Amino acid sequence: MPPTAKTDTLVVANVLRPGKAIVVNGPIRGPGQPIFQVLMKCNKMVSDSPKNRQNVKASILQGLAAAWPICLGYIPIGLAFGVLAQKAGLNPVEIMLMSILVFAGSAQFIAVSMLSAGAGAAAIIVTTFAVNLRHFLMSSSLAVFLGDTTRKKLSLFAYGVTDESFAVNHARFSQKTWGPDPALVVNHTANVAWVASTLIGGYSGKFFPEGAFGIDYALTAMFICLLIFQLKGRIYVITAIISGLAAAVLSLSIPGSSYIVLASIFAATTVLGIRKWIQ
């Protein structure tokens, strides 16, 4: 027996959105109508449903509520970066493009510092790559919560992962009260705040003398705040102390910034070994 309009609708909708089948009154497929047109029609029905619109609105509001503290932190740091980049010889368009294409505060500050010192492109690329190796660890930690996410959404999400958005999203994912959609809103709201603030800083840089208002200390201050918020127990304090001491020792013999990554790995491995030995 050929499928009825109702059965046809249910099957197609289940293919598009598993577990979220829809039923419409009246035929959905006309005589000789290609199946891809039916698929497009059903997809639009699901996307335009009131429940789906409510879910999208809820995800946006949740993401914005979680992102605003990050944005408040990004604004002064982004302004500081824009000023420093302008002093290093970059124009506002170049500053904006760097913020869009790189979107990594520490790497951007390091790149600007190396540009000011006359470093070559190869040295800047290698150094910033080493500094951003921590993104492998952060992305791996978040991946366990994103198993059912589409590749397109994963690509958008990966672009927006930073230290701050990772801390916010991972904490909420761990509490089982979070999903990929609000997490995506967090990442890209923070991205907009960062790009806008660096652009404004680039335009206003000419009005500030170099080193004014402690601008060159902005990134260091941000990471100190992030560290303090992560110290939720004795084991975290011990890890931070070991990491700091190891970084100080390794910096005396290892050039560049790779000693930061090595110190972090050493501290995490050491504390993990101590915990297993105690248990």
C-alpha positions as CSV (number, residue, x, y, z in Angstrom):
1,M,0.0,0.0,0.0
2,P,1.5,3.4,-0.9
3,P,2.2,5.7,2.1
4,T,-0.5,8.2,3.1
5,A,0.2,11.9,3.4
6,K,0.3,11.5,7.2
7,T,2.7,8.6,7.2
8,D,4.9,10.3,4.6
9,T,5.1,13.4,6.8
10,L,6.0,11.4,9.9
11,V,8.8,9.5,8.2
12,V,10.4,12.5,6.6
13,A,10.2,14.6,9.8
14,N,11.8,11.8,11.8
15,V,14.7,11.7,9.4
16,L,15.2,15.4,9.7
17,R,14.7,15.7,13.5
18,P,14.9,12.3,15.3
19,G,12.2,12.0,17.9
20,K,10.5,15.2,16.8
21,A,8.0,14.0,14.1
22,I,5.2,16.4,13.0
23,V,1.8,15.8,11.6
24,V,0.0,18.2,9.2
25,N,-3.5,18.3,8.1
26,G,-3.8,17.6,4.4
27,P,-1.5,16.2,1.8
28,I,2.2,17.3,2.0
29,R,3.3,15.8,-1.3
30,G,1.7,16.6,-4.6
31,P,1.6,14.3,-7.7
32,G,5.0,14.0,-9.1
33,Q,6.6,16.3,-6.6
34,P,10.3,15.5,-6.0
35,I,11.2,14.1,-2.6
36,F,13.8,16.8,-1.9
37,Q,11.0,19.4,-2.0
38,V,9.1,17.4,0.5
39,L,12.2,17.3,2.7
40,M,12.6,21.1,2.5
41,K,8.9,21.7,3.3
42,C,9.1,19.4,6.4
43,N,12.3,21.0,7.6
44,K,10.7,24.4,7.4
45,M,7.7,23.2,9.3
46,V,9.8,21.9,12.1
47,S,12.0,25.0,12.2
48,D,9.1,27.4,12.2
49,S,7.1,25.5,14.8
50,P,6.3,27.6,17.9
51,K,8.1,25.1,20.2
52,N,11.2,25.4,18.2
53,R,11.1,29.2,18.2
54,Q,10.7,29.1,22.0
55,N,13.7,26.8,22.3
56,V,15.9,29.1,20.2
57,K,14.8,32.1,22.2
58,A,15.5,30.3,25.5
59,S,19.0,29.3,24.3
60,I,19.8,32.8,23.2
61,L,18.7,34.3,26.6
62,Q,20.6,31.6,28.5
63,G,23.7,32.2,26.5
64,L,23.6,36.0,26.8
65,A,23.1,35.7,30.6
66,A,26.2,33.5,30.9
67,A,28.3,35.6,28.5
68,W,27.9,39.1,29.9
69,P,30.6,38.6,32.6
70,I,33.0,37.5,29.9
71,C,32.1,40.6,27.8
72,L,32.7,42.9,30.7
73,G,36.2,41.5,31.0
74,Y,36.8,41.5,27.3
75,I,36.0,45.2,26.8
76,P,38.9,46.7,28.8
77,I,41.3,44.0,27.7
78,G,40.2,44.4,24.1
79,L,40.6,48.2,24.3
80,A,44.1,47.7,25.7
81,F,45.0,45.3,22.9
82,G,43.7,47.8,20.3
83,V,45.8,50.5,21.8
84,L,49.0,48.4,22.0
85,A,48.4,47.1,18.4
86,Q,48.0,50.6,17.2
87,K,51.3,51.6,18.9
88,A,52.9,48.6,17.2
89,G,52.0,50.0,13.7
90,L,48.7,48.1,12.9
91,N,45.8,50.1,11.5
92,P,42.2,49.6,12.8
93,V,41.3,47.3,9.9
94,E,44.3,45.1,10.5
95,I,43.5,45.0,14.2
96,M,39.9,43.9,13.5
97,L,41.0,41.2,11.0
98,M,43.5,39.8,13.5
99,S,40.7,39.7,16.2
100,I,38.3,37.9,13.8
101,L,40.8,35.4,12.3
102,V,42.8,34.7,15.4
103,F,40.4,35.4,18.3
104,A,42.9,34.5,21.0
105,G,43.8,37.3,23.4
106,S,47.1,35.9,24.7
107,A,48.3,35.0,21.2
108,Q,47.3,38.4,19.9
109,F,49.2,40.2,22.7
110,I,52.3,38.1,22.1
111,A,52.1,38.6,18.3
112,V,51.9,42.4,18.7
113,S,54.8,42.3,21.2
114,M,56.9,40.3,18.8
115,L,56.0,42.6,15.9
116,S,57.1,45.6,18.0
117,A,60.4,43.8,18.6
118,G,60.9,43.1,14.9
119,A,60.3,39.4,14.9
120,G,59.7,37.5,11.7
121,A,56.5,35.9,10.6
122,A,57.8,32.3,11.2
123,A,58.8,33.0,14.7
124,I,55.5,34.7,15.5
125,I,53.5,31.7,14.0
126,V,55.5,29.1,15.9
127,T,55.3,31.0,19.2
128,T,51.6,31.7,19.1
129,F,50.9,28.1,18.0
130,A,52.8,26.8,21.1
131,V,50.9,29.2,23.4
132,N,47.6,28.1,21.9
133,L,48.3,24.3,22.4
134,R,46.1,24.5,25.5
135,H,43.1,24.7,23.1
136,F,43.6,21.0,22.3
137,L,43.1,20.2,26.0
138,M,40.1,22.5,26.3
139,S,38.4,21.2,23.2
140,S,39.0,17.6,24.3
141,S,37.3,18.4,27.6
142,L,34.3,19.9,25.9
143,A,34.0,17.3,23.2
144,V,32.5,14.7,25.6
145,F,29.4,17.0,25.9
146,L,29.0,17.6,22.2
147,G,28.7,14.0,20.8
148,D,25.4,14.6,19.0
149,T,26.2,18.0,17.5
150,T,26.4,18.4,13.8
151,R,29.8,19.1,12.1
152,K,28.7,22.6,11.0
153,K,27.8,23.6,14.6
154,L,31.0,22.0,15.9
155,S,33.0,24.1,13.5
156,L,31.3,27.3,14.7
157,F,31.7,26.2,18.3
158,A,35.4,25.4,17.9
159,Y,36.1,28.8,16.5
160,G,34.8,30.5,19.6
161,V,36.5,28.4,22.3
162,T,38.7,30.7,24.5
163,D,39.9,30.4,28.1
164,E,36.9,32.3,29.4
165,S,34.2,30.7,27.3
166,F,35.7,27.3,28.2
167,A,35.5,28.0,31.9
168,V,31.9,29.2,31.6
169,N,30.6,26.4,29.3
170,H,32.5,23.5,31.0
171,A,31.2,24.4,34.4
172,R,27.6,24.5,33.1
173,F,28.0,21.3,31.0
174,S,29.3,19.5,34.1
175,Q,26.2,20.6,36.1
176,K,24.0,18.9,33.4
177,T,22.1,22.2,32.9
178,W,23.7,23.2,29.6
179,G,23.5,22.4,25.9
180,P,25.4,23.2,22.6
181,D,23.0,26.0,21.6
182,P,23.5,28.3,24.6
183,A,27.2,27.4,24.7
184,L,27.4,28.6,21.1
185,V,25.7,31.8,22.0
186,V,28.3,32.3,24.8
187,N,31.2,31.8,22.4
188,H,30.0,34.2,19.7
189,T,28.7,36.9,22.0
190,A,32.1,37.0,23.6
191,N,33.6,37.1,20.1
192,V,31.5,40.1,19.1
193,A,32.5,41.9,22.3
194,W,36.2,41.2,21.7
195,V,36.3,42.2,18.0
196,A,34.3,45.4,18.7
197,S,36.5,46.5,21.7
198,T,39.8,45.8,19.9
199,L,38.5,47.9,16.9
200,I,37.5,50.8,19.2
201,G,40.9,50.5,20.9
202,G,42.6,50.6,17.5
203,Y,40.9,53.9,16.7
204,S,41.5,55.5,20.1
205,G,45.1,54.3,20.5
206,K,46.5,57.5,19.2
207,F,44.9,59.4,22.1
208,F,46.8,57.4,24.8
209,P,50.5,57.5,25.5
210,E,52.3,54.1,25.6
211,G,52.0,52.4,29.0
212,A,49.2,54.7,30.2
213,F,46.7,53.4,32.8
214,G,48.7,50.1,33.1
215,I,47.4,48.9,29.7
216,D,50.3,46.6,29.2
217,Y,49.3,44.7,32.4
218,A,45.8,44.0,31.3
219,L,46.3,40.5,30.0
220,T,48.2,39.4,33.1
221,A,45.5,40.8,35.3
222,M,42.8,38.8,33.4
223,F,44.7,35.5,33.7
224,I,45.2,36.1,37.5
225,C,41.4,36.6,37.8
226,L,40.8,33.4,35.8
227,L,43.2,31.5,38.1
228,I,41.5,32.7,41.2
229,F,38.0,31.6,40.0
230,Q,39.4,28.1,39.3
231,L,40.8,27.6,42.8
232,K,37.9,25.6,44.1
233,G,39.8,23.3,46.5
234,R,43.2,22.4,48.0
235,I,44.1,20.3,45.0
236,Y,43.7,23.2,42.6
237,V,45.8,25.5,44.8
238,I,48.6,22.8,44.9
239,T,48.4,22.4,41.1
240,A,48.7,26.2,40.6
241,I,51.7,26.5,42.9
242,I,53.5,23.6,41.3
243,S,52.8,25.0,37.8
244,G,53.9,28.5,38.8
245,L,57.2,27.3,40.3
246,A,57.9,25.0,37.3
247,A,57.2,27.8,34.9
248,A,59.6,30.1,36.7
249,V,62.3,27.5,36.7
250,L,61.8,26.4,33.0
251,S,61.7,30.1,31.8
252,L,65.4,30.4,32.8
253,S,66.4,27.7,30.3
254,I,63.7,27.5,27.6
255,P,63.3,30.4,25.2
256,G,59.9,31.6,24.0
257,S,56.7,30.8,25.8
258,S,56.6,27.0,25.4
259,Y,57.7,26.6,29.0
260,I,54.2,27.6,30.0
261,V,52.7,24.5,28.3
262,L,55.4,22.3,29.7
263,A,54.9,23.6,33.2
264,S,51.1,23.0,33.0
265,I,51.6,19.4,31.8
266,F,54.2,18.8,34.5
267,A,52.0,20.2,37.3
268,A,48.9,18.3,36.2
269,T,50.8,15.0,35.8
270,T,52.5,15.4,39.2
271,V,49.3,16.2,41.1
272,L,47.5,13.3,39.3
273,G,50.3,10.9,40.4
274,I,50.1,12.2,44.0
275,R,46.3,11.6,44.1
276,K,46.6,8.1,42.8
277,W,49.4,7.3,45.2
278,I,47.4,8.6,48.2
279,Q,44.3,6.6,47.1
